[in-house]
Amino acid sequence: MFRLIFTYLLPLLLPALGYLAWNWLRMRRSLGQERAEPPPSFADMPWLILAGAGVSLVMITLLGLVLFEDGSSPGGTYVPPHMEDGKLISGQTR
């Protein structure tokens, strides 16, 4: 579950969350001035740019996982988790 969230959902939503946080800070700053700007509407957000940035971050994340994750060679033998000398040895591919 955590891998799904950190691999797909977080990079996809991060640009939109960052934009909303920046907009919120900008609105708070403008409320203290004499000439306050009206808050931007939800429909005026640059959705295409935010979606493109999110998809780009997901692709970079997946590419990073492919390049830097310790994978095994194709045709390796999977050894399931087992006990050795009273210690639990996690599953691995040899």
C-alpha positions, 0 to 999 in steps of 0.5 A, a space after each residue: 500500500 505504501 509503495 503504491 502511494 509513494 510510487 504513483 499517487 504522491 508524485 502525481 499529486 505533488 505538483 497540484 498540492 504545491 500549486 495549491 499551497 503557493 496559491 494559499 500563501 499568496 492569498 494570505 499575503 495579499 489579504 494584508 495589503 490594501 488592494 487584495 486580489 480575489 482568490 483564484 477559482 478552482 477552475 482557473 488552475 493550470 490543470 494541463 501543466 499540473 497533470 503534465 508535471 505529475 505524469 513526468 514525476 511519476 515517470 522519473 520515479 519509475 525510472 529511478 526505481 528501475 535503475 537503482 533498485 536491487 533487482 535480480 537477474 532474469 531466470 534467478 531462483 526465488 527463495 521464500 522467507 525461512 528460519 535459519 538458526 532462529 532468525 527470520 531470513 527474508 525472501 530473496 532471488 538468487 
